[in-house]
Amino acid sequence: MATVSLLTGSVLERMRERTRQAREEMATQLFGHEAEEAAMSAAAAAGRSRTIIVPEKPCDLSKTAAAAELVAWLEKESFRVEWEKRSRPEQDASMALMIEWPMPETPGV
């Protein structure tokens, strides 16, 4: 008896769309301007010049609309941003967003 894959045609497309929607929802919650500004402020108050935003669940949110909007805003504000792949063998890889605000060089120090 031949087996038929359930991951073809419309079933595959529905799973892709569900995944895309779930990632967009997670990204919208994680990458809001207020949330990021609070995270950066907390890092700065601790003397750091960067913060790293990691999704709670291991997945790649870097290609979402919310991530693109946040990165565009941060770059416009002259922050340095970089996506960093994080993975563990038993989970899907996730992409962490590193946001950095380099400190100006202090002459004579």
Backbone hydrogen bonds, N-H to C=O, Kabsch-Sander energy under -0.5 kcal/mol:
donor,donor_aa,acceptor,acceptor_aa,energy
11,V,8,T,-1.2
12,L,8,T,-0.7
13,E,9,G,-2.0
14,R,10,S,-2.4
15,M,11,V,-2.2
16,R,12,L,-2.4
17,E,13,E,-2.4
18,R,14,R,-2.5
19,T,15,M,-2.3
20,R,16,R,-2.6
21,Q,17,E,-2.8
22,A,18,R,-2.5
23,R,19,T,-2.4
24,E,20,R,-2.4
25,E,21,Q,-2.4
26,M,22,A,-2.4
27,A,23,R,-2.6
28,T,24,E,-2.4
29,Q,25,E,-1.7
30,L,26,M,-2.4
31,F,27,A,-3.1
32,G,29,Q,-0.5
36,E,32,G,-2.4
37,E,33,H,-2.6
38,A,34,E,-2.2
39,A,35,A,-2.1
40,M,36,E,-2.8
41,S,37,E,-2.4
42,A,38,A,-2.3
43,A,39,A,-2.0
44,A,40,M,-2.6
45,A,41,S,-2.5
46,A,42,A,-1.0
46,A,43,A,-0.5
47,G,44,A,-1.9
48,R,43,A,-2.5
51,T,99,I,-2.5
53,I,97,L,-3.1
54,V,52,I,-0.6
59,C,57,K,-1.1
61,L,59,C,-0.8
64,T,61,L,-1.6
68,A,64,T,-2.1
69,E,65,A,-2.4
70,L,66,A,-2.2
71,V,67,A,-2.8
72,A,68,A,-2.2
73,W,69,E,-2.1
74,L,70,L,-2.8
75,E,71,V,-2.7
76,K,72,A,-2.1
77,E,73,W,-1.7
78,S,75,E,-1.5
79,F,74,L,-2.7
80,R,100,E,-3.0
81,V,79,F,-0.5
82,E,98,M,-1.8
84,E,96,A,-2.8
86,R,94,S,-3.2
91,Q,88,R,-2.1
94,S,86,R,-3.1
95,M,59,C,-1.0
96,A,84,E,-3.1
96,A,94,S,-0.5
97,L,53,I,-2.7
98,M,82,E,-3.0
98,M,96,A,-0.6
99,I,51,T,-3.1
99,I,97,L,-0.6
100,E,80,R,-3.0
101,W,49,S,-2.7
109,V,106,T,-1.5
